[in-house]
Amino acid sequence: MCIRDRYMGMAFLFLQTKVMSFSKATSIFFIYPGFTMIFAYLIMNEKITRYDIISCILSFCGVIVIVFDPNGSKKINETEVEAVWAPIVPFLASIFCALGDVFTRVLGSDIHPALPPAYFGIGGCICAPVLIQLNYYLRNAITNYNSEIILCLFLIGASGFLGQLLLTKAFQLEKAGRIAVISYLQMVNACVIDITVFHIPLRGLQYFGIFLVLVSGGGLMVLKGFDIIK
């Protein structure tokens, strides 16, 4: 179930950018730490502290401030029908990602942390040829993979495996809901990459969003480090 839910979550995660604007999709998807807390409580009876709830709310507000685009609320060529059903995609992505996190926590230390990402990678190798053929059938075109595309695919696979490995280990050591909130810090990394690699400037309000994410996620880490919260 852990691998299945992660697959479904990632599938809807990539699909969401095809059906709606990035800012709206990201804002909807990042309610998933809240779902993780709820599912962890229902499935594992995991305790939720007021610090976890406050950090989750602050981080989510920070993400909204970071990704909000007043000039891009609607995807180009998006029909009225798509505008109605498109939000369902990131919503489903958030649910499946949350379930994947919780079931990873349920597995605990009974498995090696490399096992879920290994199965994830093997499954991807099996599904890739099928999806390539499906893409050819739907678009009647073959994608030409040059060296740049191959390198990007390799880096995606390598970084994805390492990320899944560390994430699995994190869920083995700490509450699922708490790790999900701390994972909001990836938005800060994304902003740093935007500035340093893609040279995309940030608006003043976005820095405030980064501050909220850093304070909430970093605050949880500090509180846990000093054993103030259990």
Salt bridges, closest charged atoms under 4 A:
ASP5 OD1 - ARG4 NH2 3.05
GLU46 OE1 - ARG105 NE 3.98
ASP52 OD1 - ARG178 NE 2.86
GLU80 OE2 - LYS74 NZ 3.05
GLU174 OE2 - ARG178 NH1 3.52
GLU174 OE1 - LYS224 NZ 3.42
ASP227 OD2 - LYS230 NZ 2.93
